[in-house]
Amino acid sequence: MPDRFNRFWALAALFLSSIATAQSPVQTEQIVATSPEYQERASELLDILKGSGTEEQFFASSFLEAIPLPQFRTTLAQLKTRYGEPLHISRIIPANAQNGGKDGTVEITYAKAIVAVRMVLDDSPPYPVIGLQVTGANVTDDNIAKITQEFRDLPGIAGFEIADLDSNQPTMLESLNRDQQFAVGSTFKLYVLAALSRAIAQGDRNWNDVVPLSRKSLPSGILQNWPSDSPLTLQTLATLMISISDNSATDILMEQLGSESINRIVLESGHSAPEKTLPMLKTIETFALKMPGNEDLRSRYLTASDGQQMQLLQEHSNQLNVESTAIGNFANNPRHIETIGWFAAPSDVTGILNLINQIEDPVVHEILKMNPMIPPADALRWNYLGGKGGSLPGVISFAFLAKSKSGKSYAVSGSWNNKETPVDAEMFITMMNRLLNLTAER
């Protein structure tokens, strides 16, 4: 599905790649081996964060061409909304000793958090900032109770679960609405990945098997723009499905695997309400069933048995394709998020993450960690962090498989649905990131 949270962190990496810190001899906690030019630029950043309006002297023209000032200043306002006023620099940490002191991380103390920002300078005078990226944020005095209340306060309904995966059965550690069925968007692709892994482990398929680009869906993804019948390996398809949530790759894999194999994974993972999500719809089928012109088919589908639903999908395949579906229908407002799509409770997401955690094939785990979805510095709190998310108007969901520095394995997942209005993906990934940070400290 159109996963907007991936785009958020891409933008954050750009517009925040210019955040430096105003350094004062009293407020700076540590003097580090960065260049004098870096120290000077760092001394200008805090004023910019506070709204000095001096960005044009601070940034390289290439930066401002990529990120216009109105966009950058909107981002600064979002940081203040989330973390309060920027107060002072905590630390300046050089990237390494061979970079001429032009690359490093500036840690900025806000009223509610310490925000880490990587800042890179141009090599030539006057050494403007060419790169700025928020790489992490530690919320001051954060705790599970505080985040739980924030989940409760979200419009619509939200829930999460943190579970220990080190025993035969997952052990719930913290949760809210763990048994509530949520629309989870593209998080359902974890079931497809697990089914593919099962087929490979049984010798029925191989990662190197080549199949044609035989089906196309709507974005997110890239394959919808590729030539039809382009040859693709199963590993390529799985990588695109997880790393950039490619819907066409997903539908091809689902067709290759067959619905029965995916349904078995749903049942084996311990899904608490399989009738809610089976038969597992392809992405284009989900899009098409939500189209205004398919109201009659949608009504028949929702009142049919599982077998009848499969028959309807086959009989009406000419209505359930790219040619008869327009992505503009899904760009703004929630559409049928309570009835059409893929559904799982937080406890169900724990179940599929637990199943994947037990898979021994390293290819699966490498694919899963390609897009960590959280800032790089926070991802480094873990020995391993893999995951998948999904979003649509009114829907956002994240599922993380994490292995701590101490060797423990965790499932951390959360979902938020609001049938009335789009959800704030940026805010929700921040909340999930905080859950992960607190879990890493256990």
N, C-alpha and C positions, 0 to 999 in steps of 0.2 A: 504494500500500500504506500501512499505518498508519505514517507517517513520524515516529517518536518524536524524532528529533534536532531537528525544527522546534519541538516543544513544549519541548525542553530550553532553547533560547535564549530562548524567551518567558518561561519561569520564571526563568531567570538574570537577565533584565532586571528582573523584579519584585523578587526577594528580594535581589538585590545592588544594587538601586537605593538601598539605604540605607547603603552602605559608605562611611564617611568615614575620616579618618586622625588619629591622635593626633599632634599636632605638638609637637615640642620645639625650642627655639631652636638646640640643637646639631645635631640630626639633620636638620632641614628644610634643603634645599639652596637653596630659592629663596622669597623673599617676593613675593607677587603681589597684584594689585589686586582681590582679593575683599573682600567686606564683613567687618567685625569679627565679625558673627554667623556668617558662613561659616567664618572662621578658627577660631572657638570650636567649631563643630560638627566641623570637621576635626580639631581637637585631641582630640576624644572618640572618633574612629573606631578608632584603633589599639587602644585598650583593648577595644573591642567585638570587633574581629577576633581579639584574643587570648583572648576569652572572659570579659569582665568581667561580662556579664549585665545591662547597664544599657540594654538596647534600649528599654524602655518609656518612658524619659525622652528617648530620642534620636529616636524615630520618631513621626510623626503617627499618630493612631488609625486614620485611613483606610488607612495603609500596613499596620499590624498586622492590620487586618480582612482585607485582601487576602492577606497573607502571614503566617500564624500563626507565632509564635516558634519552635515545634519545627521547622517547615519551614525557617525562616531559619537556625537554628543547625545544621541538617543541612548546609545549603549552605556555611556557614563551615567546617565540618569537611571537606567535600570540597575546598575551596580549600586548606586546610592539607595534606591528603593529596597534592594535586597539586603545590603550590608550596612546601611547607615552612612554617615559622613566619613570620608578618608581623613585620618588623623596624622600619621607619620610613617616613616620608613622603619621597618623592623630590621631588615638585613638586605645586603646586596651580595649576591653569591655569583662569582665568576663561573662561566661555563667550563673553561679549562685554561691551562697555562699557555697554550699555543695559539690562542685566537687574537692575540694583541690587545686583550682587555676590552674588546668591542661587543662581547656577547655575554649575557648573564641573566640571572633571575633577580628581580626586585620583589621583596616581600613587603606589602603595604598593610599597615594596621588600619582597618576600618572600625567603626563603632561596634560592629557585631561580628567581625571576622578578620582573619589575616588572609589576604589575597595574594597569591604568588603569580607574578607576571614575568614571562621571558621577554627581554628587550634586546634588540640587535641594532647596532649602529652601522652606518656606511663607513667604509674604510678611508674615505677621503674627506678633507675639510669641507664644510664645517661640521662634519660628522652627524648628519641628521639621523633620526630613527627610521629604519627601513622595515622593521618587523616588531610586532608586539602580540603576545599571546597569553591569555589567562590560562595558567596550567594547574590551578587548584585553589581551593578556599577552605579554610578551617573556621567553622562557625564557633564563636566564643561561647563557652558553657553549653554546648549542644548536648542533647540527650534524647533517648528514644521517646520518653514521655512527651517532650516538646514537639517532636516530629509527628507523633501519633495524633496529637491534638490538631496539628496543621492539616493532616489527612482528613480528620473529621470535619474541619472547617471548609474544605473544598466544596464548591457548588456541585450538585449531583451526588455521586457516591464514589468512594475510593477505598482501597485496601492494600495491604502488603503482607509479606511474610519473610522472616529470616529463619532459616532452618540449618541445623547441623547435619551434614551428610556423611559423617564418619562411622555410623553404625549401619546395620542392615536396613533399617527403616529410618527415614529422615526424622529428626527431632526438632519440633517447633521451638524456637527461642523467643521470638517476638512476633506479634501479628495484630492485624486489624481487619475484620471482615474476611477472614481467611477462607470461608466457605461460600462467599458470595460469588455468583457467576458474573464475570465481566466480559464485555467485548475486548479482545486483546489485539486486534489488528494483526500485523505481520509477525508478532511473537509466535503465532501458530506454526511458523516455518521451522521451529525447533522439532516438531513432530515429523516433518518431512525429512530433515537431516538425520534424525534417528532411524527412520525407516530405510533410508538409503544406506546408512551404516550397517544395518541389519542385513540387507541384501548383499552387501559386499562381504561381510563376515561369513555369510553362508555360502559364498562362492557363486551366487547367482549373477552378480554384476562385479565390475572392476572399476576403480577410479578412472582408469585410462579408456574406458569404453567411450566411443564417439557416437553422438546422436545428432540429427539435424535440428536446426532451429525451425521446428515444425509448428509451434504455437506462439502467438504474441498476445500480450496483455497491455494494460495501460501502465504508465509510470507509477511507482518509482522503478528505476533501473535504466539500462542502456540497450538491452537486446531488442526492445520494440523498434529501434531505429536501424538494426542490422539487416542485411539481406536475408531473405527467407532461405532456409535450408543450409545456412552456414554451419560447418561442422563444429561441434563443441564436445569436450569431454565431460563426463559426469562430475569430475572434480571442479572443472571450471564453472559449471552450472551451480554446484553447491556453494562455491566461493562467492559467486555473484549474488546468490539468494540470501546469504547471511551477511556479507560485508556491506552491500549497498541495497539490500532488500529488493533485488530484481524480481519483479512479478512474472515476467516472461520465463525466466529461468525456473522459477518455482513451478509454474504450470507445466512446463516440459518434464520436470522431474516427477511431478505427481502423475502425469500420464504414463511415464516410463515405469513407475513403481506399481501403479494400480491402486485403487481405493482400498482394497482389502488389506494390503500391507500397512498402509498408513492408519487405517482404523484399528488394526491390531496393536500398533504402538500406543494409540490413545488409550486403549483398554489396559494394556500392560503397565502403563505409567500410573494407573490408579485414578484416572479422571473420575470425579465424583458425579458428573452429570453428562455422560457421553451422548445421551439423546439430544442434548442442547446443541452440540457442535458437529454431530455426525448426521449424514455423510459429510465428509470434509470437502468443502467447496474449493474449487480453483479460484484464483484471484479474479479472473475475468468473469466467472460465473457470479461471484459476489457483486462485482460492479454492475453487471447487467441486470441482475435481479432487483437492484435498487433503482433502476431507471424508471422514470415516471410512466413511460409507455408500456412497462411490463407489470402494471398493477394487478391485472387479472392472473397472470402466471405466478406472481409473487404470493397472492392470496391462496391459490391452489397449492403452491409449494408448502406454505406454512401449516396447512391443515392436513398434509399428506403424511403417511408413514415413511420410514426410512427407505423402504423398497420403492414406494411410489415416488418419493423424491428423486431417487436415482433415475427412474424411468422418465420423469418429467425433464430432467436435465438432458437426457439423451434425445428425447423427442423434440425438444425445443433448442437444440444446439445452434440452429441458425439465428436465434434471437440472443444468444449468449456468447457473442464474439466481439472483437474489437470494432468491426465495421458498424455494429448496431449500438455502440456504447460511446458516450462522450464524457471525458474526464471533468469537464466544466460542471457537471451535475454534482460533483463531490468536493468542490474546491472550498466551499465556505461553511455550509451548515450541516449539522448531523442529519443523517438519513438512515432510518430503520436500524439504528445501532443496537437495539434491544432484541432484534429478531433475525436479521440476516448478517452472517459473518462467521467468526470463530470465537468460541467462548471458553473461558477457563477461570476457575477460582484461584486465588493465590496459592492455596494448598495443591491445586492441580499443576500449576507451573512448577512448584517444588518437585512434584512427581516426575515431570519430564526432565528437569535438570538433574535429578538424582539418577535417572536412567542413563542420561548422557554422561554423567560423571563416571559411571561404571563401564563405559565403552573404552576398550583398550587401544583402539585405532588412533594413532597420533594425528592423522590427517584431520579427523573430526575436531580435535581440540585446537589445532592450528587454525582451521577455518573459523572456529567460534571466537577466537581472540583477535581477529583482524581489525574489528571495529569496536574498541572498548567502550565508546560512547560517553566516557567521562574524561575530564582533563588529564593529561599525561602524568602530572605529578601525583595525582590521587591514584591513578592506575598502578603506579610504582609502589604503592603501599602493599601490593599483593605479589606473591610469587607467580600467580597465574590469575588472569581475569578474562573471561569470555562472556559473550552475551548476545542477546537479540532484543530488539524493541519493535514496536509498531505504533502507528498513529493514523488517525483519520479525524475529520472534524467531529468533536465530541468524544474521541477515544484516544487514550495513550496508555502504553504498557511497556514495561521493561522487565527483563529476566537476566540475571547475572549468575554465572557459575564462578566461584572465587576460591582460591587456595591461599591461605595466609602464610606469612613468614614462618609461623610455628608449625606449618604442615597440615592444618585443619582445613576441611572443605566445607563451603557454605553455599546455599542457594539464597539469593536475595532478589525478591521480585515485588512489583507493585503495579497496580492498574487504577485508572481514573476514567469514569464515564460520566458524561453530561449530555443527555438527549436534547437539551434546550439550546446549547450554545457551544462553540468550539472551546476546547480546554487550552490552558497555558502550558505548552510543551516545555518552554524554557524553565519555568518555575518548577515543573514536576521533575525534570531530570536533575535539577539542583537538590530537590528533596531526596531523590533516590541516591544521589551522590553522597549526601550526608549519612544516609542509612549505611551505605557501604563503608564510609570512613569510620563510623562507630563500630561496625562489625569487625573491621580490620584491627581495632584496638582491643578486642575481647581477649 
